[in-house]
């Protein structure tokens, strides 16, 4: 077989000289680098040559080195054995018998159980009565601190059911000090009809100064004027006031502070109850300081409390019982219209039937097409908290007895003695608050005037739009589709 001819090493002179130039450039570059960094290219460690053969005691030295290595190895083995025995003694397995192993396993299981118990106690269940009591006591200190530091206490209530959110503890703690002022704020007043809101204002103002509020309508100017009115003194001076906002979780305390602070919004808000964990001071101006306090559940965990958006629906252990209480508060016709379901009152257990119908409607179905009543009940509670289910309570009927006292001087400094002597009449509350010209009673009228202004603006816009359409029709000009779409966007 003929030997395969190898590849020729012949190259062109062009490539040959190019390679030589590159080699020269590389050597030049290396020399420059060596001058800049002398130790960079001479860092090769020299190999240990060992003991030279010409050394007269070479054999004795080698034996001594070997003995030192053996001694170091033995020392390490002894250290490992010593550590092993120490660990066995610590675990109670020094004997190494099966009985010792069994005892050690039993003690390890006991330690694990105790650690699990400790972990569960450190993370209390919100529905556990003992855990909720401990949590309530923890936040009670914060509530007392807020009331003690405040000269004006704003007790924020939900306008849909104010009496459920009114705490006698907050009222009593505030009125203990005659220098403190208490104001009831009916937040979320846009969710209640005007007639019902006016009835609640009439009912509550016989007891304490009350003002309606809706953060969606913009800055609460009436509340701000009321706070500034409290800051006035007899000699036309001003006092710095500390205003503390207290109430149940998720009634809108942080939202009120953000509305008063306009664009800054210093307080974080969340639809989840318990978002505010600690007090936060917000300086509104030189004379007003606001304190945002965390919400506190002041009474026991009952079905009525669970319907105040104080506890998340996923944390309720028995949501069907809570839904039963919800049905007793609402009209069945309203529930049937909200969910579009048939009458559930004809069955023996209306609550479970209602949960089953809503669960089938929302797709909360388990195996075999059976509705999941627990998850359905939690969804109903969530709809209640988010306002999907419309609800508002009527004020209780009471005897309208009392005296009407007309004060000669308007706008004087707030005095609790006058309120105690007034006999509970509506005029006494307004005079004690120090409002001028029925300012307190005019809060609801401001809401009505705002709505009338909005309706007038809408009517004017409709008239302008109709006039523009008539002009176009008279002109008789044909417009393209793009121009018509732009005109629709403009109007």
MOGINOR-V30225 format. One record per residue. N is the residue number from 1. RES is the residue in three letters. D_LAST is the distance of its C-alpha to the last C-alpha in Angstrom with 1 decimal. Layout:
N_RES_D_LAST ; N_RES_D_LAST
//
This chain:
1_UNK_96.0 ; 2_UNK_95.0 ; 3_UNK_93.4 ; 4_UNK_89.8 ; 5_UNK_89.5 ; 6_UNK_87.5 ; 7_UNK_84.7 ; 8_UNK_85.9 ; 9_UNK_85.2 ; 10_UNK_85.3 ; 11_UNK_82.2 ; 12_UNK_81.4 ; 13_UNK_82.4 ; 14_UNK_78.8 ; 15_UNK_77.9 ; 16_UNK_81.2 ; 17_UNK_80.6 ; 18_UNK_77.0 ; 19_UNK_78.1 ; 20_UNK_80.8 ; 21_UNK_78.3 ; 22_UNK_75.9 ; 23_UNK_78.9 ; 24_UNK_79.9 ; 25_UNK_76.3 ; 26_UNK_76.2 ; 27_UNK_79.5 ; 28_UNK_78.5 ; 29_UNK_75.3 ; 30_UNK_77.3 ; 31_UNK_79.8 ; 32_UNK_77.2 ; 33_UNK_75.6 ; 34_UNK_79.0 ; 35_UNK_79.7 ; 36_UNK_76.4 ; 37_UNK_76.8 ; 38_UNK_80.5 ; 39_UNK_80.2 ; 40_UNK_77.4 ; 41_UNK_79.6 ; 42_UNK_82.8 ; 43_UNK_81.6 ; 44_UNK_83.6 ; 45_UNK_85.6 ; 46_UNK_89.2 ; 47_UNK_90.8 ; 48_UNK_93.3 ; 49_UNK_96.7 ; 50_UNK_98.3 ; 51_UNK_101.8 ; 52_UNK_104.0 ; 53_UNK_107.0 ; 54_UNK_109.2 ; 55_UNK_108.4 ; 56_UNK_111.7 ; 57_UNK_110.1 ; 58_UNK_107.4 ; 59_UNK_108.3 ; 60_UNK_108.5 ; 61_UNK_105.1 ; 62_UNK_103.5 ; 63_UNK_105.0 ; 64_UNK_103.6 ; 65_UNK_100.1 ; 66_UNK_100.4 ; 67_UNK_101.5 ; 68_UNK_98.6 ; 69_UNK_96.1 ; 70_UNK_97.8 ; 71_UNK_97.8 ; 72_UNK_94.0 ; 73_UNK_93.3 ; 74_UNK_95.4 ; 75_UNK_93.6 ; 76_UNK_90.2 ; 77_UNK_91.5 ; 78_UNK_92.9 ; 79_UNK_89.6 ; 80_UNK_87.7 ; 81_UNK_90.2 ; 82_UNK_90.1 ; 83_UNK_86.3 ; 84_UNK_86.5 ; 85_UNK_89.1 ; 86_UNK_87.1 ; 87_UNK_84.0 ; 88_UNK_86.2 ; 89_UNK_87.7 ; 90_UNK_84.3 ; 91_UNK_83.2 ; 92_UNK_86.5 ; 93_UNK_87.6 ; 94_UNK_90.6 ; 95_UNK_93.0 ; 96_UNK_90.9 ; 97_UNK_91.9 ; 98_UNK_89.8 ; 99_UNK_90.1 ; 100_UNK_88.6 ; 101_UNK_85.7 ; 102_UNK_85.1 ; 103_UNK_85.1 ; 104_UNK_82.7 ; 105_UNK_80.3 ; 106_UNK_80.4 ; 107_UNK_79.8 ; 108_UNK_76.9 ; 109_UNK_75.3 ; 110_UNK_75.8 ; 111_UNK_74.1 ; 112_UNK_71.1 ; 113_UNK_70.8 ; 114_UNK_71.0 ; 115_UNK_68.4 ; 116_UNK_66.0 ; 117_UNK_66.6 ; 118_UNK_65.9 ; 119_UNK_62.7 ; 120_UNK_61.4 ; 121_UNK_62.4 ; 122_UNK_60.5 ; 123_UNK_57.3 ; 124_UNK_57.3 ; 125_UNK_55.4 ; 126_UNK_52.8 ; 127_UNK_54.0 ; 128_UNK_57.6 ; 129_UNK_58.6 ; 130_UNK_60.8 ; 131_UNK_58.2 ; 132_UNK_55.5 ; 133_UNK_58.1 ; 134_UNK_58.8 ; 135_UNK_55.2 ; 136_UNK_54.6 ; 137_UNK_57.6 ; 138_UNK_56.3 ; 139_UNK_53.0 ; 140_UNK_54.8 ; 141_UNK_56.3 ; 142_UNK_52.9 ; 143_UNK_51.7 ; 144_UNK_54.8 ; 145_UNK_54.4 ; 146_UNK_50.8 ; 147_UNK_52.0 ; 148_UNK_55.0 ; 149_UNK_53.1 ; 150_UNK_50.4 ; 151_UNK_50.8 ; 152_UNK_47.7 ; 153_UNK_47.0 ; 154_UNK_43.5 ; 155_UNK_44.2 ; 156_UNK_40.8 ; 157_UNK_40.5 ; 158_UNK_38.1 ; 159_UNK_36.7 ; 160_UNK_37.0 ; 161_UNK_40.8 ; 162_UNK_42.0 ; 163_UNK_45.7 ; 164_UNK_45.8 ; 165_UNK_44.6 ; 166_UNK_46.8 ; 167_UNK_49.9 ; 168_UNK_53.0 ; 169_UNK_54.4 ; 170_UNK_51.6 ; 171_UNK_52.1 ; 172_UNK_55.9 ; 173_UNK_55.9 ; 174_UNK_53.6 ; 175_UNK_55.4 ; 176_UNK_58.8 ; 177_UNK_58.1 ; 178_UNK_57.6 ; 179_UNK_55.9 ; 180_UNK_53.0 ; 181_UNK_49.9 ; 182_UNK_48.1 ; 183_UNK_44.4 ; 184_UNK_42.8 ; 185_UNK_39.2 ; 186_UNK_37.3 ; 187_UNK_34.8 ; 188_UNK_32.0 ; 189_UNK_31.8 ; 190_UNK_28.3 ; 191_UNK_30.0 ; 192_UNK_32.2 ; 193_UNK_31.5 ; 194_UNK_31.8 ; 195_UNK_35.1 ; 196_UNK_36.7 ; 197_UNK_35.7 ; 198_UNK_37.1 ; 199_UNK_40.3 ; 200_UNK_40.7 ; 201_UNK_40.3 ; 202_UNK_42.9 ; 203_UNK_45.2 ; 204_UNK_45.0 ; 205_UNK_45.1 ; 206_UNK_48.6 ; 207_UNK_49.8 ; 208_UNK_47.7 ; 209_UNK_44.8 ; 210_UNK_41.6 ; 211_UNK_38.0 ; 212_UNK_34.9 ; 213_UNK_32.6 ; 214_UNK_29.5 ; 215_UNK_28.8 ; 216_UNK_25.2 ; 217_UNK_24.3 ; 218_UNK_25.3 ; 219_UNK_28.6 ; 220_UNK_31.2 ; 221_UNK_32.0 ; 222_UNK_34.3 ; 223_UNK_36.4 ; 224_UNK_36.6 ; 225_UNK_37.8 ; 226_UNK_40.3 ; 227_UNK_41.7 ; 228_UNK_42.1 ; 229_UNK_43.8 ; 230_UNK_46.3 ; 231_UNK_47.0 ; 232_UNK_48.2 ; 233_UNK_52.0 ; 234_UNK_54.2 ; 235_UNK_54.8 ; 236_UNK_51.0 ; 237_UNK_51.2 ; 238_UNK_49.2 ; 239_UNK_50.4 ; 240_UNK_49.0 ; 241_UNK_47.8 ; 242_UNK_47.6 ; 243_UNK_45.1 ; 244_UNK_45.8 ; 245_UNK_43.3 ; 246_UNK_45.2 ; 247_UNK_44.6 ; 248_UNK_44.4 ; 249_UNK_42.8 ; 250_UNK_39.0 ; 251_UNK_38.3 ; 252_UNK_36.0 ; 253_UNK_38.4 ; 254_UNK_37.1 ; 255_UNK_33.5 ; 256_UNK_34.5 ; 257_UNK_36.2 ; 258_UNK_33.2 ; 259_UNK_31.0 ; 260_UNK_33.6 ; 261_UNK_33.9 ; 262_UNK_30.1 ; 263_UNK_29.4 ; 264_UNK_32.9 ; 265_UNK_33.1 ; 266_UNK_36.8 ; 267_UNK_37.5 ; 268_UNK_36.7 ; 269_UNK_35.3 ; 270_UNK_35.6 ; 271_UNK_35.2 ; 272_UNK_38.8 ; 273_UNK_41.3 ; 274_UNK_43.8 ; 275_UNK_41.6 ; 276_UNK_43.0 ; 277_UNK_46.7 ; 278_UNK_48.0 ; 279_UNK_47.4 ; 280_UNK_45.0 ; 281_UNK_45.1 ; 282_UNK_42.0 ; 283_UNK_42.6 ; 284_UNK_39.8 ; 285_UNK_41.4 ; 286_UNK_45.0 ; 287_UNK_45.6 ; 288_UNK_43.7 ; 289_UNK_44.4 ; 290_UNK_42.8 ; 291_UNK_44.7 ; 292_UNK_43.0 ; 293_UNK_45.6 ; 294_UNK_45.7 ; 295_UNK_45.4 ; 296_UNK_48.7 ; 297_UNK_49.7 ; 298_UNK_52.3 ; 299_UNK_53.6 ; 300_UNK_55.0 ; 301_UNK_53.0 ; 302_UNK_52.4 ; 303_UNK_49.9 ; 304_UNK_48.0 ; 305_UNK_47.7 ; 306_UNK_46.5 ; 307_UNK_43.6 ; 308_UNK_42.4 ; 309_UNK_41.0 ; 310_UNK_44.0 ; 311_UNK_45.3 ; 312_UNK_43.6 ; 313_UNK_43.9 ; 314_UNK_45.7 ; 315_UNK_48.5 ; 316_UNK_49.3 ; 317_UNK_52.5 ; 318_UNK_52.3 ; 319_UNK_48.6 ; 320_UNK_49.6 ; 321_UNK_51.3 ; 322_UNK_48.3 ; 323_UNK_46.2 ; 324_UNK_48.8 ; 325_UNK_48.3 ; 326_UNK_44.5 ; 327_UNK_45.0 ; 328_UNK_47.2 ; 329_UNK_44.4 ; 330_UNK_41.6 ; 331_UNK_41.5 ; 332_UNK_42.2 ; 333_UNK_39.6 ; 334_UNK_36.9 ; 335_UNK_38.3 ; 336_UNK_38.5 ; 337_UNK_34.9 ; 338_UNK_33.6 ; 339_UNK_35.6 ; 340_UNK_35.8 ; 341_UNK_39.6 ; 342_UNK_42.4 ; 343_UNK_44.6 ; 344_UNK_46.7 ; 345_UNK_48.9 ; 346_UNK_51.3 ; 347_UNK_52.9 ; 348_UNK_55.7 ; 349_UNK_53.8 ; 350_UNK_50.2 ; 351_UNK_49.1 ; 352_UNK_50.2 ; 353_UNK_48.8 ; 354_UNK_45.4 ; 355_UNK_45.6 ; 356_UNK_46.7 ; 357_UNK_43.8 ; 358_UNK_41.2 ; 359_UNK_43.0 ; 360_UNK_43.0 ; 361_UNK_39.3 ; 362_UNK_38.5 ; 363_UNK_41.0 ; 364_UNK_43.5 ; 365_UNK_46.5 ; 366_UNK_49.9 ; 367_UNK_52.8 ; 368_UNK_53.5 ; 369_UNK_50.1 ; 370_UNK_51.0 ; 371_UNK_48.1 ; 372_UNK_48.4 ; 373_UNK_48.5 ; 374_UNK_48.7 ; 375_UNK_45.6 ; 376_UNK_43.8 ; 377_UNK_44.8 ; 378_UNK_43.6 ; 379_UNK_40.2 ; 380_UNK_40.1 ; 381_UNK_41.0 ; 382_UNK_38.3 ; 383_UNK_35.7 ; 384_UNK_37.2 ; 385_UNK_37.0 ; 386_UNK_33.3 ; 387_UNK_32.3 ; 388_UNK_31.7 ; 389_UNK_34.5 ; 390_UNK_33.4 ; 391_UNK_36.4 ; 392_UNK_37.3 ; 393_UNK_40.8 ; 394_UNK_41.9 ; 395_UNK_44.1 ; 396_UNK_47.8 ; 397_UNK_49.4 ; 398_UNK_51.9 ; 399_UNK_54.1 ; 400_UNK_52.3 ; 401_UNK_55.5 ; 402_UNK_55.9 ; 403_UNK_56.2 ; 404_UNK_53.7 ; 405_UNK_54.6 ; 406_UNK_53.0 ; 407_UNK_53.4 ; 408_UNK_54.2 ; 409_UNK_52.7 ; 410_UNK_49.1 ; 411_UNK_47.7 ; 412_UNK_51.0 ; 413_UNK_51.6 ; 414_UNK_51.2 ; 415_UNK_54.6 ; 416_UNK_55.3 ; 417_UNK_58.4 ; 418_UNK_56.5 ; 419_UNK_54.4 ; 420_UNK_57.6 ; 421_UNK_59.1 ; 422_UNK_56.0 ; 423_UNK_56.8 ; 424_UNK_53.4 ; 425_UNK_51.5 ; 426_UNK_47.8 ; 427_UNK_48.5 ; 428_UNK_50.9 ; 429_UNK_48.3 ; 430_UNK_45.8 ; 431_UNK_48.7 ; 432_UNK_50.0 ; 433_UNK_46.7 ; 434_UNK_46.7 ; 435_UNK_43.3 ; 436_UNK_42.9 ; 437_UNK_41.8 ; 438_UNK_40.9 ; 439_UNK_38.7 ; 440_UNK_39.5 ; 441_UNK_38.7 ; 442_UNK_35.4 ; 443_UNK_33.7 ; 444_UNK_32.5 ; 445_UNK_31.3 ; 446_UNK_29.1 ; 447_UNK_27.4 ; 448_UNK_26.9 ; 449_UNK_25.5 ; 450_UNK_23.0 ; 451_UNK_21.7 ; 452_UNK_21.7 ; 453_UNK_19.7 ; 454_UNK_17.0 ; 455_UNK_17.0 ; 456_UNK_16.8 ; 457_UNK_13.8 ; 458_UNK_11.9 ; 459_UNK_13.4 ; 460_UNK_12.3 ; 461_UNK_8.6 ; 462_UNK_9.2 ; 463_UNK_11.4 ; 464_UNK_9.2 ; 465_UNK_6.8 ; 466_UNK_10.3 ; 467_UNK_11.7 ; 468_UNK_9.6 ; 469_UNK_10.5 ; 470_UNK_14.0 ; 471_UNK_14.3 ; 472_UNK_13.7 ; 473_UNK_16.1 ; 474_UNK_18.7 ; 475_UNK_18.6 ; 476_UNK_19.6 ; 477_UNK_18.6 ; 478_UNK_18.4 ; 479_UNK_15.9 ; 480_UNK_16.8 ; 481_UNK_15.5 ; 482_UNK_14.5 ; 483_UNK_12.4 ; 484_UNK_10.7 ; 485_UNK_10.0 ; 486_UNK_8.7 ; 487_UNK_6.3 ; 488_UNK_5.2 ; 489_UNK_5.5 ; 490_UNK_3.8 ; 491_UNK_0.0
//
